[in-house]
Amino acid sequence: MPGAIYNLLHAHAVDANGFVTTRDAEDLGVPARYLQVLKHRGTLDAVSRGVYRFPDVPAEPLDGYKAATLWPLTVEGALTHSTALDLHDLCDINPSRIDVTVPKAFRTTRPIPEVMRLHKADLPEADLTWHEGLRIAVVAVAIRGAIDQGVGWNIIEQAIGNGRRRGRLTQAEARALRQLRPTARQAA
């Protein structure tokens, strides 16, 4: 029969797609090493260093994205750039990696997983929203990030047009984004 610490961690994990981190444990007053104990008992699966998942919590289609936002450990990253654009479902983009943005002050010595592209920026709260429990850049910021990544203008125009039609971008935001398009002379 599970104990109080297990129940506390599990209750937290249920609200976080089954994930729990060493930071979560410490915030809940549980020594981080207890997660290793649960892992050795087969109660938790290790996802990455300091990130674990309760296997009895049903998997969700966006679990890979959640794991990527938790990977930094000391901060929770936000989904941005092409990844955010894909999740907003405004265009036909299929990113090859998960774009995660962390604060500029973030430092790590760990290698970044191949599936991730790590960006550093201090995003104000106004630039972020939520999508199925995930921190994600708002549409205008996602499009700006995709432009910075060099995504083709056919995809950018599709995202801007759909964003306007669906009320996810203002006319001023759409105009400002279109002004970022390099002119033929600049491209030469």
N, C-alpha and C positions, 0 to 999 in steps of 0.2 A: 504494500500500500504506500503510495507516494507521501512524502512528508511535506511540511509547511514550505520549505524552501523550493522544492520542486513545484508545488502548486503556485507559488508566487511567480516564479520564472515562467511557468507554462501559461498562466493567465496573461502575463505581459506578451508572450510570444503569440498567443492567439490573436491579439490585436495588431500584430506586426507580421502577418503572413507566415507565422511559425518561427520567425527569426528572433534570436536573442544574442546580444554582444556582451563582451566583457564590460563595456561601459554601462550597458543596461543593468547588468548584475550589480555593479558597484553603486549605481543610482538607486537600486532597490535595497541596498544594504547587505548584499550577498557577496562574499569574497569571490573574485573572478576565478580563482582556482577551482571552485565548486563546479564550474562548467566542464572542466577537464574530467572531474569525477563522473559527472553524468555522461560524458562522451565515452569514457572507459566502460561504463555500465551498459552502453548501447542505447541509452535514453535520448542522447543528442547526436546529431551528425555534424561533423566539422565541415564548414563551407569554405572558410579561409581563416587566416590567423585572426583569432578573437571573434569570429562570427560563426554562430552555430544555428541549427534548425531542429525543431522538434519534428520527427518524422510522422508522428500521429496527426499533425495538423495538415489537412488536405493541401496539396500543392496548387498553386494558382499559375495562370499563364504568364504573369509578370514577375514571378519569383526571381528570375535572373537579373532583372532590373533592380529589384529590392536588394539583392545580395551585392550588386555593384555600388549602390548608394551607401551601403554599410561598410564596405571594404576599408575606407579611410580610418575607421575606428574612433579616432578622437573627435571627429565631426561627421555629421551625416551629409553626404554629397547630394547634389540636385541633378536631375537629368536635364541636359541642355543640348544645344546645337542640333545636329541631325536626328539624334535619338528623340529629343522632345518634339521635333517637327513630325517624326513618324508617329509618336503616341497621340499627338493632336489630330492625326488622321485628316490632314488638309491637302496632302499631295501623295504622289506615287514615289516615295523615297524608301529605300531599304538599306539602312546603315550597316556597315560591316562590323562596327564596334559600338559599344555602349558608351556614350559621352556623359561623363560625370564631372561636374564643376564643384570645386572645394574652395574655401577662402585662400587668398594669396599667401597668408601666413602658414598654411599647412606644409608640413615637412614629413618626409618618410624616407627610410632607407630600404624599405621593402620594394621588390620589383613590382611594377604595375602589371596586373594580369593581362594577357594577350587580348582578351575579349573587351578590355576597357581602353578608352582614350581619356586621360585625365587633363582637365583644364583648371586653371587657377584664376579666380575673379571674386571680388567681394560683391556679391549680388544683393541688392536691397530687397526687402520683403515684397515690395511692389512689383518686382520682376519675377516673382515665384508664385505658383499656385499648387493645387493638389490634383492628382489624377489617380484614382483608385488606390489611395493611400501612399502615393509616391510624390515627393517634392519634385516639381517640374517647372521649367521656365515657361512664362506666359508666351502666347503665340508670337508677338512682335520680337521678343528676345530670342526665341527659338529660331525664327527666320533670320534674324541678324547673325546669330551664331552659324547657321548653315551658310550664309553668304560668306562669312569669314573663313569657313572651311573650303570654299571654292565649289560649292554645290552649283550645278548648272542652272542658268536663268530660266530654263523651261520649267524646272521643278519649283524654283522660287516664285515665278509668276503664278503657277498653279496654286501654291500655298497662299499667296497674297489674295488672289481672286476668290478662292474658297473661304479664306478668313473673312473677307469683306461680306460675301454672300451670307455667311452663317453668323454674322455679327460678332466675330471674334477679334476683328481689327477695326479700328476707326479709319475714316477716310484720311485723316492726317497721318496716322501710323503707316498706312499703305503707301501714301505719297512719299514719306520719309524713307521707307524701305526701297522703293523704286529708284530713288535718287542715289542709292548706293551702287547702282549698276554702272560698271565702267563703260564709258563711251567707246566707240570704235577707235577713236584717235588714241585714247588712253591704253587700249588693249594692244595697239601696234608697237 
